[in-house]
């Protein structure tokens, strides 16, 4: 019997950019609760760290414009990333109506993929959820 498979092409979405913006806001707002001190070295360190965080999050948002991931997933939990890189699902995926999160094992490393619902049309998002559920049951 053939194993079900489906091809997915996901790219950056509003949900992904919004979640990064929320994380950036939470991290940057933590600077408001740092204790006040008149020490010049402390103020300089705090300012440099704040600027470094701002640059990091702006860089991440800029890189997100070009982000894209193409992969094929089979119901048995194996698949291929673009460039014929084989992977296998590891662990149990987290499936919600807003996003799915799953870990994949590559040849020498593991990665976590988060696919937001607005990255795919409704039918493809349901296919992805179904394939992940089938793979986690095996």
N, CA, C and O atoms as a GROMACS GRO file, in nm:
protein
  552
    1UNK      N    1   0.083  -0.118   0.000
    1UNK     CA    2   0.000   0.000   0.000
    1UNK      C    3   0.088   0.125   0.000
    1UNK      O    4   0.186   0.132   0.074
    2UNK      N    5   0.054   0.222  -0.082
    2UNK     CA    6   0.131   0.346  -0.090
    2UNK      C    7   0.106   0.432   0.033
    2UNK      O    8  -0.004   0.437   0.088
    3UNK      N    9   0.211   0.499   0.073
    3UNK     CA   10   0.202   0.591   0.186
    3UNK      C   11   0.160   0.727   0.132
    3UNK      O   12   0.214   0.774   0.032
    4UNK      N   13   0.064   0.791   0.200
    4UNK     CA   14   0.018   0.923   0.157
    4UNK      C   15   0.132   1.023   0.171
    4UNK      O   16   0.209   1.020   0.267
    5UNK      N   17   0.142   1.113   0.075
    5UNK     CA   18   0.241   1.220   0.083
    5UNK      C   19   0.183   1.346   0.022
    5UNK      O   20   0.088   1.341  -0.056
    6UNK      N   21   0.241   1.457   0.061
    6UNK     CA   22   0.193   1.585   0.010
    6UNK      C   23   0.311   1.682   0.007
    6UNK      O   24   0.400   1.676   0.092
    7UNK      N   25   0.311   1.769  -0.092
    7UNK     CA   26   0.416   1.869  -0.107
    7UNK      C   27   0.367   2.003  -0.051
    7UNK      O   28   0.253   2.042  -0.075
    8UNK      N   29   0.454   2.072   0.022
    8UNK     CA   30   0.419   2.199   0.083
    8UNK      C   31   0.522   2.304   0.045
    8UNK      O   32   0.642   2.276   0.039
    9UNK      N   33   0.474   2.424   0.019
    9UNK     CA   34   0.560   2.538  -0.011
    9UNK      C   35   0.514   2.652   0.080
    9UNK      O   36   0.413   2.717   0.052
   10UNK      N   37   0.588   2.675   0.186
   10UNK     CA   38   0.549   2.778   0.283
   10UNK      C   39   0.646   2.895   0.274
   10UNK      O   40   0.766   2.877   0.253
   11UNK      N   41   0.592   3.014   0.291
   11UNK     CA   42   0.674   3.134   0.294
   11UNK      C   43   0.628   3.222   0.409
   11UNK      O   44   0.526   3.194   0.473
   12UNK      N   45   0.701   3.325   0.434
   12UNK     CA   46   0.674   3.414   0.546
   12UNK      C   47   0.529   3.463   0.543
   12UNK      O   48   0.473   3.490   0.437
   13UNK      N   49   0.471   3.475   0.662
   13UNK     CA   50   0.331   3.515   0.670
   13UNK      C   51   0.313   3.622   0.777
   13UNK      O   52   0.405   3.653   0.853
   14UNK      N   53   0.193   3.678   0.781
   14UNK     CA   54   0.161   3.778   0.881
   14UNK      C   55   0.174   3.721   1.022
   14UNK      O   56   0.228   3.787   1.111
   15UNK      N   57   0.124   3.600   1.043
   15UNK     CA   58   0.132   3.538   1.175
   15UNK      C   59   0.275   3.522   1.223
   15UNK      O   60   0.304   3.543   1.340
   16UNK      N   61   0.363   3.485   1.133
   16UNK     CA   62   0.504   3.467   1.168
   16UNK      C   63   0.569   3.601   1.202
   16UNK      O   64   0.641   3.611   1.301
   17UNK      N   65   0.543   3.702   1.122
   17UNK     CA   66   0.599   3.835   1.149
   17UNK      C   67   0.540   3.894   1.276
   17UNK      O   68   0.610   3.960   1.354
   18UNK      N   69   0.411   3.872   1.298
   18UNK     CA   70   0.346   3.924   1.418
   18UNK      C   71   0.404   3.859   1.544
   18UNK      O   72   0.428   3.927   1.643
   19UNK      N   73   0.425   3.728   1.540
   19UNK     CA   74   0.481   3.660   1.657
   19UNK      C   75   0.623   3.708   1.686
   19UNK      O   76   0.659   3.724   1.803
   20UNK      N   77   0.703   3.732   1.583
   20UNK     CA   78   0.837   3.786   1.605
   20UNK      C   79   0.830   3.927   1.662
   20UNK      O   80   0.911   3.963   1.747
   21UNK      N   81   0.735   4.007   1.617
   21UNK     CA   82   0.718   4.142   1.669
   21UNK      C   83   0.678   4.139   1.816
   21UNK      O   84   0.726   4.220   1.895
   22UNK      N   85   0.589   4.047   1.853
   22UNK     CA   86   0.548   4.035   1.993
   22UNK      C   87   0.666   3.993   2.080
   22UNK      O   88   0.686   4.048   2.188
   23UNK      N   89   0.744   3.897   2.033
   23UNK     CA   90   0.863   3.854   2.108
   23UNK      C   91   0.961   3.970   2.123
   23UNK      O   92   1.018   3.990   2.230
   24UNK      N   93   0.981   4.046   2.016
   24UNK     CA   94   1.070   4.162   2.023
   24UNK      C   95   1.018   4.264   2.123
   24UNK      O   96   1.095   4.319   2.202
   25UNK      N   97   0.888   4.290   2.121
   25UNK     CA   98   0.829   4.387   2.213
   25UNK      C   99   0.847   4.342   2.358
   25UNK      O  100   0.881   4.424   2.444
   26UNK      N  101   0.825   4.216   2.386
   26UNK     CA  102   0.841   4.164   2.522
   26UNK      C  103   0.987   4.177   2.567
   26UNK      O  104   1.015   4.221   2.678
   27UNK      N  105   1.079   4.138   2.480
   27UNK     CA  106   1.222   4.147   2.515
   27UNK      C  107   1.266   4.291   2.536
   27UNK      O  108   1.336   4.322   2.632
   28UNK      N  109   1.226   4.378   2.446
   28UNK     CA  110   1.269   4.518   2.456
   28UNK      C  111   1.200   4.591   2.571
   28UNK      O  112   1.260   4.681   2.631
   29UNK      N  113   1.077   4.554   2.602
   29UNK     CA  114   1.009   4.619   2.715
   29UNK      C  115   1.070   4.578   2.848
   29UNK      O  116   1.050   4.647   2.948
   30UNK      N  117   1.143   4.469   2.852
   30UNK     CA  118   1.209   4.428   2.976
   30UNK      C  119   1.315   4.530   3.019
   30UNK      O  120   1.352   4.534   3.136
   31UNK      N  121   1.363   4.610   2.927
   31UNK     CA  122   1.461   4.713   2.964
   31UNK      C  123   1.400   4.818   3.056
   31UNK      O  124   1.472   4.886   3.129
   32UNK      N  125   1.267   4.834   3.053
   32UNK     CA  126   1.202   4.931   3.141
   32UNK      C  127   1.204   4.889   3.288
   32UNK      O  128   1.194   4.974   3.376
   33UNK      N  129   1.216   4.760   3.314
   33UNK     CA  130   1.215   4.715   3.453
   33UNK      C  131   1.355   4.695   3.509
   33UNK      O  132   1.370   4.652   3.624
   34UNK      N  133   1.456   4.726   3.431
   34UNK     CA  134   1.593   4.722   3.484
   34UNK      C  135   1.605   4.831   3.590
   34UNK      O  136   1.544   4.937   3.578
   35UNK      N  137   1.681   4.806   3.693
   35UNK     CA  138   1.694   4.908   3.798
   35UNK      C  139   1.766   5.032   3.747
   35UNK      O  140   1.851   5.026   3.658
   36UNK      N  141   1.729   5.145   3.805
   36UNK     CA  142   1.792   5.271   3.767
   36UNK      C  143   1.925   5.284   3.841
   36UNK      O  144   1.934   5.253   3.960
   37UNK      N  145   2.025   5.328   3.770
   37UNK     CA  146   2.155   5.354   3.832
   37UNK      C  147   2.221   5.469   3.756
   37UNK      O  148   2.203   5.484   3.636
   38UNK      N  149   2.297   5.548   3.828
   38UNK     CA  150   2.366   5.662   3.766
   38UNK      C  151   2.508   5.627   3.724
   38UNK      O  152   2.585   5.714   3.685
   39UNK      N  153   2.542   5.502   3.734
   39UNK     CA  154   2.675   5.457   3.694
   39UNK      C  155   2.687   5.464   3.542
   39UNK      O  156   2.607   5.406   3.470
   40UNK      N  157   2.788   5.536   3.494
   40UNK     CA  158   2.806   5.555   3.350
   40UNK      C  159   2.830   5.423   3.278
   40UNK      O  160   2.779   5.402   3.168
   41UNK      N  161   2.908   5.336   3.338
   41UNK     CA  162   2.936   5.207   3.276
   41UNK      C  163   2.809   5.123   3.263
   41UNK      O  164   2.787   5.057   3.162
   42UNK      N  165   2.726   5.126   3.366
   42UNK     CA  166   2.599   5.053   3.363
   42UNK      C  167   2.506   5.109   3.255
   42UNK      O  168   2.446   5.032   3.180
   43UNK      N  169   2.495   5.240   3.248
   43UNK     CA  170   2.409   5.303   3.147
   43UNK      C  171   2.460   5.272   3.006
   43UNK      O  172   2.382   5.246   2.916
   44UNK      N  173   2.591   5.275   2.988
   44UNK     CA  174   2.650   5.242   2.859
   44UNK      C  175   2.622   5.097   2.821
   44UNK      O  176   2.585   5.067   2.708
   45UNK      N  177   2.641   5.006   2.917
   45UNK     CA  178   2.613   4.864   2.892
   45UNK      C  179   2.466   4.842   2.855
   45UNK      O  180   2.436   4.770   2.760
   46UNK      N  181   2.376   4.904   2.930
   46UNK     CA  182   2.233   4.890   2.904
   46UNK      C  183   2.197   4.946   2.766
   46UNK      O  184   2.118   4.886   2.693
   47UNK      N  185   2.253   5.060   2.731
   47UNK     CA  186   2.227   5.120   2.600
   47UNK      C  187   2.278   5.034   2.486
   47UNK      O  188   2.209   5.014   2.386
   48UNK      N  189   2.400   4.983   2.500
   48UNK     CA  190   2.457   4.897   2.395
   48UNK      C  191   2.379   4.767   2.381
   48UNK      O  192   2.357   4.720   2.270
   49UNK      N  193   2.337   4.711   2.492
   49UNK     CA  194   2.258   4.588   2.487
   49UNK      C  195   2.122   4.613   2.421
   49UNK      O  196   2.075   4.531   2.343
   50UNK      N  197   2.059   4.727   2.452
   50UNK     CA  198   1.931   4.763   2.391
   50UNK      C  199   1.946   4.780   2.240
   50UNK      O  200   1.865   4.729   2.163
   51UNK      N  201   2.050   4.852   2.199
   51UNK     CA  202   2.074   4.873   2.055
   51UNK      C  203   2.103   4.740   1.986
   51UNK      O  204   2.055   4.716   1.875
   52UNK      N  205   2.181   4.654   2.050
   52UNK     CA  206   2.210   4.522   1.993
   52UNK      C  207   2.083   4.441   1.974
   52UNK      O  208   2.064   4.376   1.871
   53UNK      N  209   1.995   4.443   2.073
   53UNK     CA  210   1.867   4.370   2.062
   53UNK      C  211   1.781   4.428   1.950
   53UNK      O  212   1.721   4.353   1.873
   54UNK      N  213   1.775   4.561   1.941
   54UNK     CA  214   1.697   4.624   1.834
   54UNK      C  215   1.750   4.584   1.696
   54UNK      O  216   1.672   4.549   1.607
   55UNK      N  217   1.881   4.589   1.680
   55UNK     CA  218   1.943   4.551   1.552
   55UNK      C  219   1.914   4.405   1.520
   55UNK      O  220   1.882   4.371   1.406
   56UNK      N  221   1.923   4.318   1.622
   56UNK     CA  222   1.897   4.176   1.600
   56UNK      C  223   1.754   4.154   1.552
   56UNK      O  224   1.733   4.081   1.455
   57UNK      N  225   1.655   4.215   1.616
   57UNK     CA  226   1.516   4.192   1.577
   57UNK      C  227   1.483   4.256   1.442
   57UNK      O  228   1.406   4.199   1.365
   58UNK      N  229   1.540   4.370   1.412
   58UNK     CA  230   1.519   4.430   1.280
   58UNK      C  231   1.581   4.341   1.173
   58UNK      O  232   1.522   4.320   1.067
   59UNK      N  233   1.700   4.286   1.201
   59UNK     CA  234   1.765   4.195   1.107
   59UNK      C  235   1.680   4.070   1.085
   59UNK      O  236   1.667   4.024   0.972
   60UNK      N  237   1.622   4.015   1.192
   60UNK     CA  238   1.537   3.897   1.180
   60UNK      C  239   1.412   3.928   1.096
   60UNK      O  240   1.374   3.848   1.010
   61UNK      N  241   1.350   4.043   1.120
   61UNK     CA  242   1.232   4.081   1.040
   61UNK      C  243   1.270   4.100   0.893
   61UNK      O  244   1.194   4.063   0.804
   62UNK      N  245   1.387   4.157   0.868
   62UNK     CA  246   1.431   4.177   0.730
   62UNK      C  247   1.455   4.044   0.662
   62UNK      O  248   1.417   4.025   0.546
   63UNK      N  249   1.520   3.949   0.732
   63UNK     CA  250   1.545   3.816   0.675
   63UNK      C  251   1.415   3.740   0.652
   63UNK      O  252   1.407   3.657   0.561
   64UNK      N  253   1.315   3.768   0.732
   64UNK     CA  254   1.188   3.698   0.720
   64UNK      C  255   1.116   3.730   0.589
   64UNK      O  256   1.034   3.650   0.543
   65UNK      N  257   1.146   3.844   0.529
   65UNK     CA  258   1.083   3.879   0.401
   65UNK      C  259   1.113   3.775   0.294
   65UNK      O  260   1.027   3.744   0.212
   66UNK      N  261   1.233   3.720   0.296
   66UNK     CA  262   1.277   3.626   0.193
   66UNK      C  263   1.264   3.480   0.234
   66UNK      O  264   1.298   3.391   0.156
   67UNK      N  265   1.215   3.453   0.355
   67UNK     CA  266   1.212   3.316   0.406
   67UNK      C  267   1.112   3.231   0.328
   67UNK      O  268   1.001   3.274   0.298
   68UNK      N  269   1.155   3.109   0.296
   68UNK     CA  270   1.070   3.013   0.225
   68UNK      C  271   1.119   2.873   0.258
   68UNK      O  272   1.239   2.851   0.275
   69UNK      N  273   1.026   2.781   0.266
   69UNK     CA  274   1.062   2.641   0.293
   69UNK      C  275   0.971   2.552   0.209
   69UNK      O  276   0.849   2.564   0.212
   70UNK      N  277   1.034   2.465   0.134
   70UNK     CA  278   0.959   2.367   0.053
   70UNK      C  279   0.994   2.229   0.104
   70UNK      O  280   1.111   2.196   0.123
   71UNK      N  281   0.891   2.148   0.125
   71UNK     CA  282   0.917   2.013   0.172
   71UNK      C  283   0.804   1.920   0.130
   71UNK      O  284   0.692   1.964   0.103
   72UNK      N  285   0.837   1.791   0.127
   72UNK     CA  286   0.741   1.685   0.100
   72UNK      C  287   0.735   1.602   0.226
   72UNK      O  288   0.838   1.563   0.281
   73UNK      N  289   0.614   1.573   0.272
   73UNK     CA  290   0.595   1.495   0.394
   73UNK      C  291   0.507   1.375   0.362
   73UNK      O  292   0.405   1.387   0.295
   74UNK      N  293   0.550   1.260   0.413
   74UNK     CA  294   0.471   1.138   0.396
   74UNK      C  295   0.405   1.102   0.528
   74UNK      O  296   0.448   1.148   0.635
   75UNK      N  297   0.301   1.021   0.522
   75UNK     CA  298   0.225   0.984   0.641
   75UNK      C  299   0.305   0.896   0.736
   75UNK      O  300   0.268   0.883   0.853
   76UNK      N  301   0.414   0.838   0.690
   76UNK     CA  302   0.497   0.756   0.779
   76UNK      C  303   0.601   0.838   0.854
   76UNK      O  304   0.681   0.783   0.929
   77UNK      N  305   0.601   0.971   0.834
   77UNK     CA  306   0.688   1.059   0.911
   77UNK      C  307   0.821   1.092   0.848
   77UNK      O  308   0.904   1.157   0.911
   78UNK      N  309   0.845   1.049   0.726
   78UNK     CA  310   0.968   1.086   0.658
   78UNK      C  311   0.935   1.182   0.545
   78UNK      O  312   0.822   1.188   0.498
   79UNK      N  313   1.035   1.256   0.503
   79UNK     CA  314   1.011   1.352   0.397
   79UNK      C  315   1.141   1.406   0.342
   79UNK      O  316   1.250   1.359   0.376
   80UNK      N  317   1.127   1.505   0.255
   80UNK     CA  318   1.243   1.568   0.192
   80UNK      C  319   1.224   1.719   0.195
   80UNK      O  320   1.118   1.771   0.162
   81UNK      N  321   1.331   1.788   0.234
   81UNK     CA  322   1.336   1.932   0.220
   81UNK      C  323   1.383   1.964   0.079
   81UNK      O  324   1.433   1.876   0.009
   82UNK      N  325   1.366   2.090   0.037
   82UNK     CA  326   1.414   2.124  -0.097
   82UNK      C  327   1.564   2.099  -0.103
   82UNK      O  328   1.635   2.120  -0.005
   83UNK      N  329   1.610   2.055  -0.216
   83UNK     CA  330   1.750   2.016  -0.231
   83UNK      C  331   1.772   1.869  -0.199
   83UNK      O  332   1.886   1.827  -0.180
   84UNK      N  333   1.664   1.791  -0.193
   84UNK     CA  334   1.669   1.646  -0.165
   84UNK      C  335   1.738   1.612  -0.033
   84UNK      O  336   1.813   1.515  -0.025
   85UNK      N  337   1.713   1.692   0.069
   85UNK     CA  338   1.765   1.664   0.203
   85UNK      C  339   1.659   1.583   0.277
   85UNK      O  340   1.549   1.631   0.303
   86UNK      N  341   1.694   1.460   0.311
   86UNK     CA  342   1.599   1.371   0.379
   86UNK      C  343   1.584   1.412   0.526
   86UNK      O  344   1.679   1.458   0.589
   87UNK      N  345   1.463   1.395   0.578
   87UNK     CA  346   1.439   1.418   0.719
   87UNK      C  347   1.337   1.318   0.770
   87UNK      O  348   1.266   1.254   0.693
   88UNK      N  349   1.331   1.307   0.902
   88UNK     CA  350   1.232   1.223   0.969
   88UNK      C  351   1.175   1.301   1.086
   88UNK      O  352   1.247   1.374   1.154
   89UNK      N  353   1.046   1.285   1.108
   89UNK     CA  354   0.983   1.351   1.222
   89UNK      C  355   1.031   1.286   1.351
   89UNK      O  356   1.047   1.165   1.359
   90UNK      N  357   1.055   1.368   1.451
   90UNK     CA  358   1.089   1.317   1.583
   90UNK      C  359   0.994   1.380   1.685
   90UNK      O  360   0.958   1.497   1.673
   91UNK      N  361   0.957   1.304   1.782
   91UNK     CA  362   0.867   1.356   1.884
   91UNK      C  363   0.724   1.368   1.834
   91UNK      O  364   0.691   1.329   1.722
   92UNK      N  365   0.642   1.423   1.920
   92UNK     CA  366   0.501   1.442   1.888
   92UNK      C  367   0.479   1.586   1.844
   92UNK      O  368   0.523   1.678   1.912
   93UNK      N  369   0.412   1.608   1.732
   93UNK     CA  370   0.388   1.745   1.687
   93UNK      C  371   0.283   1.814   1.773
   93UNK      O  372   0.196   1.750   1.832
   94UNK      N  373   0.293   1.946   1.780
   94UNK     CA  374   0.193   2.028   1.848
   94UNK      C  375   0.105   2.086   1.738
   94UNK      O  376   0.152   2.162   1.653
   95UNK      N  377  -0.022   2.051   1.742
   95UNK     CA  378  -0.115   2.093   1.636
   95UNK      C  379  -0.224   2.178   1.698
   95UNK      O  380  -0.296   2.133   1.788
   96UNK      N  381  -0.237   2.302   1.651
   96UNK     CA  382  -0.342   2.393   1.696
   96UNK      C  383  -0.410   2.450   1.571
   96UNK      O  384  -0.358   2.435   1.461
   97UNK      N  385  -0.524   2.516   1.587
   97UNK     CA  386  -0.587   2.579   1.470
   97UNK      C  387  -0.506   2.694   1.412
   97UNK      O  388  -0.528   2.733   1.297
   98UNK      N  389  -0.412   2.749   1.488
   98UNK     CA  390  -0.335   2.864   1.443
   98UNK      C  391  -0.200   2.827   1.383
   98UNK      O  392  -0.150   2.896   1.294
   99UNK      N  393  -0.140   2.718   1.432
   99UNK     CA  394  -0.006   2.680   1.386
   99UNK      C  395   0.020   2.535   1.422
   99UNK      O  396  -0.044   2.478   1.510
  100UNK      N  397   0.116   2.476   1.352
  100UNK     CA  398   0.166   2.344   1.389
  100UNK      C  399   0.316   2.357   1.413
  100UNK      O  400   0.386   2.433   1.344
  101UNK      N  401   0.364   2.283   1.510
  101UNK     CA  402   0.506   2.285   1.542
  101UNK      C  403   0.554   2.141   1.550
  101UNK      O  404   0.495   2.058   1.621
  102UNK      N  405   0.660   2.111   1.476
  102UNK     CA  406   0.712   1.975   1.477
  102UNK      C  407   0.863   1.978   1.460
  102UNK      O  408   0.919   2.071   1.401
  103UNK      N  409   0.928   1.875   1.512
  103UNK     CA  410   1.073   1.863   1.505
  103UNK      C  411   1.109   1.761   1.398
  103UNK      O  412   1.043   1.658   1.383
  104UNK      N  413   1.214   1.793   1.324
  104UNK     CA  414   1.263   1.701   1.222
  104UNK      C  415   1.409   1.670   1.250
  104UNK      O  416   1.484   1.752   1.303
  105UNK      N  417   1.448   1.550   1.214
  105UNK     CA  418   1.586   1.506   1.230
  105UNK      C  419   1.650   1.499   1.092
  105UNK      O  420   1.605   1.426   1.004
  106UNK      N  421   1.755   1.578   1.076
  106UNK     CA  422   1.832   1.575   0.952
  106UNK      C  423   1.951   1.483   0.974
  106UNK      O  424   1.959   1.417   1.078
  107UNK      N  425   2.042   1.476   0.880
  107UNK     CA  426   2.156   1.384   0.891
  107UNK      C  427   2.239   1.409   1.017
  107UNK      O  428   2.273   1.315   1.088
  108UNK      N  429   2.271   1.536   1.045
  108UNK     CA  430   2.361   1.565   1.157
  108UNK      C  431   2.300   1.658   1.261
  108UNK      O  432   2.368   1.695   1.357
  109UNK      N  433   2.176   1.697   1.245
  109UNK     CA  434   2.116   1.792   1.338
  109UNK      C  435   1.966   1.775   1.340
  109UNK      O  436   1.909   1.702   1.259
  110UNK      N  437   1.903   1.843   1.432
  110UNK     CA  438   1.757   1.844   1.435
  110UNK      C  439   1.712   1.990   1.428
  110UNK      O  440   1.782   2.080   1.472
  111UNK      N  441   1.594   2.009   1.374
  111UNK     CA  442   1.538   2.143   1.356
  111UNK      C  443   1.392   2.141   1.401
  111UNK      O  444   1.326   2.037   1.398
  112UNK      N  445   1.344   2.257   1.442
  112UNK     CA  446   1.203   2.273   1.475
  112UNK      C  447   1.140   2.361   1.367
  112UNK      O  448   1.191   2.469   1.335
  113UNK      N  449   1.030   2.314   1.312
  113UNK     CA  450   0.956   2.391   1.213
  113UNK      C  451   0.823   2.434   1.273
  113UNK      O  452   0.753   2.354   1.336
  114UNK      N  453   0.790   2.560   1.254
  114UNK     CA  454   0.660   2.613   1.294
  114UNK      C  455   0.593   2.662   1.166
  114UNK      O  456   0.646   2.748   1.097
  115UNK      N  457   0.478   2.607   1.137
  115UNK     CA  458   0.402   2.647   1.019
  115UNK      C  459   0.273   2.712   1.068
  115UNK      O  460   0.188   2.646   1.128
  116UNK      N  461   0.260   2.843   1.043
  116UNK     CA  462   0.140   2.916   1.082
  116UNK      C  463   0.029   2.885   0.981
  116UNK      O  464   0.056   2.856   0.865
  117UNK      N  465  -0.093   2.892   1.027
  117UNK     CA  466  -0.208   2.856   0.943
  117UNK      C  467  -0.218   2.946   0.819
  117UNK      O  468  -0.266   2.901   0.715
  118UNK      N  469  -0.175   3.072   0.830
  118UNK     CA  470  -0.187   3.160   0.715
  118UNK      C  471  -0.072   3.146   0.615
  118UNK      O  472  -0.065   3.220   0.517
  119UNK      N  473   0.019   3.052   0.640
  119UNK     CA  474   0.125   3.023   0.542
  119UNK      C  475   0.074   2.934   0.429
  119UNK      O  476   0.132   2.931   0.321
  120UNK      N  477  -0.033   2.863   0.455
  120UNK     CA  478  -0.090   2.770   0.358
  120UNK      C  479  -0.238   2.800   0.342
  120UNK      O  480  -0.300   2.862   0.430
  121UNK      N  481  -0.294   2.757   0.231
  121UNK     CA  482  -0.439   2.768   0.221
  121UNK      C  483  -0.501   2.664   0.315
  121UNK      O  484  -0.432   2.575   0.364
  122UNK      N  485  -0.629   2.675   0.337
  122UNK     CA  486  -0.697   2.591   0.436
  122UNK      C  487  -0.682   2.442   0.407
  122UNK      O  488  -0.660   2.362   0.498
  123UNK      N  489  -0.695   2.405   0.281
  123UNK     CA  490  -0.686   2.263   0.244
  123UNK      C  491  -0.546   2.208   0.271
  123UNK      O  492  -0.533   2.099   0.328
  124UNK      N  493  -0.444   2.280   0.232
  124UNK     CA  494  -0.307   2.234   0.255
  124UNK      C  495  -0.273   2.230   0.403
  124UNK      O  496  -0.201   2.140   0.448
  125UNK      N  497  -0.323   2.327   0.480
  125UNK     CA  498  -0.297   2.324   0.624
  125UNK      C  499  -0.362   2.201   0.688
  125UNK      O  500  -0.304   2.139   0.776
  126UNK      N  501  -0.481   2.166   0.642
  126UNK     CA  502  -0.547   2.045   0.694
  126UNK      C  503  -0.470   1.919   0.653
  126UNK      O  504  -0.458   1.825   0.732
  127UNK      N  505  -0.419   1.916   0.530
  127UNK     CA  506  -0.338   1.802   0.485
  127UNK      C  507  -0.214   1.788   0.575
  127UNK      O  508  -0.180   1.677   0.616
  128UNK      N  509  -0.149   1.899   0.603
  128UNK     CA  510  -0.030   1.895   0.689
  128UNK      C  511  -0.066   1.843   0.828
  128UNK      O  512   0.005   1.757   0.882
  129UNK      N  513  -0.173   1.893   0.885
  129UNK     CA  514  -0.215   1.847   1.018
  129UNK      C  515  -0.247   1.697   1.016
  129UNK      O  516  -0.209   1.624   1.108
  130UNK      N  517  -0.316   1.653   0.913
  130UNK     CA  518  -0.353   1.512   0.903
  130UNK      C  519  -0.229   1.423   0.889
  130UNK      O  520  -0.219   1.319   0.955
  131UNK      N  521  -0.136   1.464   0.804
  131UNK     CA  522  -0.013   1.385   0.787
  131UNK      C  523   0.069   1.381   0.916
  131UNK      O  524   0.128   1.277   0.949
  132UNK      N  525   0.075   1.491   0.988
  132UNK     CA  526   0.149   1.493   1.114
  132UNK      C  527   0.082   1.403   1.218
  132UNK      O  528   0.151   1.334   1.294
  133UNK      N  529  -0.050   1.403   1.220
  133UNK     CA  530  -0.121   1.314   1.314
  133UNK      C  531  -0.099   1.168   1.278
  133UNK      O  532  -0.076   1.085   1.366
  134UNK      N  533  -0.106   1.136   1.149
  134UNK     CA  534  -0.081   0.998   1.106
  134UNK      C  535   0.061   0.954   1.141
  134UNK      O  536   0.083   0.842   1.186
  135UNK      N  537   0.156   1.043   1.119
  135UNK     CA  538   0.296   1.010   1.148
  135UNK      C  539   0.320   0.991   1.297
  135UNK      O  540   0.399   0.905   1.337
  136UNK      N  541   0.252   1.068   1.380
  136UNK     CA  542   0.274   1.056   1.525
  136UNK      C  543   0.207   0.932   1.582
  136UNK      O  544   0.242   0.888   1.692
  137UNK      N  545   0.112   0.874   1.510
  137UNK     CA  546   0.044   0.753   1.557
  137UNK      C  547   0.124   0.627   1.526
  137UNK      O  548   0.094   0.521   1.580
  138UNK      N  549   0.223   0.637   1.441
  138UNK     CA  550   0.302   0.519   1.402
  138UNK      C  551   0.416   0.495   1.496
  138UNK      O  552   0.493   0.400   1.478
   0.00000   0.00000   0.00000
